Amino acid sequence: MKEYKAHADNDSSLKELVQAHRQLSQMAKAIASSAEKMDDAYSHDLLVQRSGAHDKFAWMLQSLL
């Protein structure tokens, strides 16, 4: 993930936060898939929950735009 710069515009900052949460969610889903293939149920469950949390945060932030 890239480091984000401060913005004078709140909408730009929110858009970057939304994008970051979506990216984290996608990463968690990809790793969860790998964990499932390795029969690691605990890691899979943890990553699915994290992915859901990031999806929720992205949705909430998107609603502010």
N, C-alpha and C positions, 0 to 999 in steps of 0.2 A: 504494500500500500504506500501511496505517496504521502508526503507531509503537506498539509494544507496551510495556506497563508491566510492571514487575517484579512477580512473584507470590510469596507465601509458600508456595504450594502447587506442588510440582514438576509434578504432573499437568496443572495449568492451563498452566504454561509449555510443557510438551511439546505439549499440544493446540494452542497458538498457533503453535508452530514447525511442526507438521504442516500446519496450515492455511496458513501462509505459504509453505511449500514447494509445496503443491498449487496455490496461487495463482500462484506464479512459473512452475510447470510449464505451467499453462493459458495464461499470457501468452506464454511462449516458443512454445507450439504455435500460437497465433494468429498470432504474427509469422512463424513458420516457414511457415505457410500463405501469407501475403502474399509472402514471399520466393520461394516456389515459383512463385506466379503471375507473378512478375516475372522468372522464369528465373535467379534468383540462387542457384545450387546451393551455393556456399560458405557463404553465410549460412544457407540452409536446413539444411544439414548441421550447422553449429555449433549452431543453435537446437534441432534435434532431439536432439543430444547433451546439451545443457543441460537440456532438458525431461526426458530420461531420468534424468539425475543428480538432479534435484529429485524426481522420482517415487521414485527409490531412497531418497533421504534421508527422504522422508515415510514410506515403508514401514518403514524401520528405526526411526524415531522412534515410529511408531504401534505397533510391536511391543513397545515399552517400557511402553506403557500397559496 
